[in-house]
């Protein structure tokens, strides 16, 4: 058994026939882009929100005044937080956790924040297409780093269109 199998990289036109000939030979990995397409904030969006909240607390600035889509505001926020050593420098691998914990001190508060963030989402067209492939048993395995249940929701809806004996009955 070769435990160091090479990962083959292919383009869309070559992938499509391979997938349809052997769909069960593929696993799918979904990242933040899948959630973002459903209207759920990404990790970057959350870091930006946490930093904005910290900036407003430390500077006394109203949240309504801060536009995180403006590079000048991002620069001001990073400058103030850096000068106070409030967070690791931007891009540091620990930035997300540090910012999250600085704004929401307890695990319960952090869980509530995530729960609220994922309620903003609705399965996208891509979620529904993947759910259809799961339901027709063309996709045997999906991995995700996401906190939301968009795939589960879309698959449950797709499954309900079939007789009970034909459903994929997704296991999470």
C-alpha positions in Angstrom: 0.0 0.0 0.0 1.4 3.4 -1.0 0.8 5.9 1.8 2.5 8.7 -0.1 0.3 8.7 -3.2 0.8 11.7 -5.5 -2.1 14.1 -5.6 -3.1 14.6 -9.3 -4.0 18.1 -10.3 -6.2 18.6 -13.3 -8.2 21.3 -15.0 -12.0 21.5 -15.3 -12.4 20.1 -18.8 -10.3 17.0 -17.8 -11.9 16.7 -14.4 -15.5 16.5 -15.6 -15.4 13.2 -17.6 -13.2 11.6 -14.8 -15.7 12.6 -12.2 -18.7 11.3 -14.1 -17.0 8.0 -14.9 -16.0 7.4 -11.2 -17.9 9.9 -8.9 -17.4 7.7 -5.8 -13.6 8.0 -6.3 -13.6 11.6 -5.2 -14.0 13.3 -1.8 -14.8 17.0 -1.6 -13.2 19.6 0.6 -15.1 22.9 1.2 -13.5 25.9 2.8 -14.6 29.5 3.6 -15.5 30.3 0.0 -18.5 27.9 0.3 -19.8 29.7 3.4 -19.1 33.1 1.9 -21.2 32.3 -1.1 -24.0 31.5 1.3 -23.7 34.9 3.0 -21.8 33.8 6.1 -18.9 35.9 7.2 -15.4 34.4 6.6 -12.6 34.1 9.1 -11.1 37.3 7.6 -14.5 39.1 8.0 -14.7 38.0 11.6 -11.1 39.1 12.4 -12.0 42.5 10.8 -15.1 42.7 12.9 -13.3 41.8 16.1 -10.5 44.4 15.4 -13.2 47.0 14.7 -14.9 46.3 18.0 -11.5 46.5 19.9 -10.6 49.7 18.1 -13.9 51.3 19.0 -13.6 50.2 22.7 -10.0 51.6 22.9 -10.5 54.8 21.0 -14.1 55.7 22.0 -15.0 55.8 18.3 -18.6 54.9 17.3 -18.9 51.7 15.3 -21.0 53.6 12.8 -18.1 55.8 12.0 -15.7 53.0 11.1 -15.8 51.6 7.6 -13.7 48.4 7.4 -14.0 48.4 3.7 -11.8 51.5 3.6 -8.0 50.7 3.6 -7.4 53.9 5.6 -9.6 52.6 8.5 -7.9 49.2 8.4 -4.6 51.0 8.6 -5.8 53.2 11.6 -7.2 50.1 13.4 -4.0 48.1 12.9 -1.9 51.1 14.0 -3.8 51.6 17.2 -4.0 47.9 18.1 -0.3 47.5 17.3 0.7 50.5 19.5 -1.2 49.0 22.4 0.0 45.5 21.8 -3.6 44.5 21.9 -3.2 41.7 19.3 -0.6 39.9 17.3 0.5 41.6 14.1 -1.8 41.3 11.1 -1.5 38.0 9.4 0.0 36.2 12.4 -1.5 32.7 12.7 -2.7 33.4 16.2 -4.5 36.7 15.2 -7.9 35.1 14.7 -8.0 33.4 18.1 -6.5 36.3 20.0 -8.9 38.8 18.5 -11.9 36.5 19.1 -10.9 36.0 22.7 -10.2 39.7 23.3 -13.7 40.6 22.3 -15.6 37.5 23.5 -14.0 36.3 26.7 -15.8 33.1 27.3 -16.3 30.0 25.1 -20.1 30.5 25.5 -19.9 34.0 24.1 -17.7 32.8 21.2 -20.1 30.0 20.4 -23.1 32.4 20.5 -21.2 34.7 18.0 -20.6 31.8 15.6 -24.2 30.6 16.0 -25.4 34.1 15.2 -23.0 34.4 12.2 -24.2 31.1 10.6 -27.8 32.1 10.9 -27.1 34.8 8.2 -26.6 32.1 5.6 -28.8 30.5 3.0 -27.5 27.5 0.9 -26.1 28.8 -2.3 -26.5 27.4 -5.8 -23.3 25.5 -5.3 -24.5 24.0 -2.0 -27.7 22.9 -3.7 -25.8 21.4 -6.6 -23.5 19.5 -4.3 -26.5 18.3 -2.2 -28.1 17.0 -5.4 -24.9 15.0 -6.1 -24.9 13.7 -2.5 -28.5 12.7 -2.8 -27.9 10.8 -6.1 -25.0 9.2 -4.4 -22.4 10.6 -6.7 -20.5 12.3 -3.8 -19.7 9.8 -1.0 -17.7 12.1 1.2 -17.5 15.9 2.0 -15.0 17.5 4.4 -15.4 21.1 5.5 -13.6 23.5 7.7 -16.8 25.6 8.0 -19.0 26.0 11.1 -22.3 26.2 9.2 -24.7 23.5 8.2 -25.4 24.6 4.7 -24.5 21.3 3.1 -26.6 19.4 5.6 -29.6 21.8 5.1 -29.3 21.6 1.3 -29.0 17.8 1.4 -32.0 17.4 3.7 -34.1 19.5 1.3 -32.9 17.5 -1.7 -33.5 14.2 0.1 -37.1 15.1 0.8 -37.8 15.1 -2.9 -37.1 11.4 -3.0 -38.9 8.3 -1.7 -37.5 7.4 1.8 -35.8 4.3 0.3 -33.8 6.4 -2.2 -32.6 9.1 0.2 -28.9 9.6 0.9 -29.6 10.3 4.6 -26.5 12.3 5.2 -24.3 11.3 8.1 -22.5 14.1 9.8 
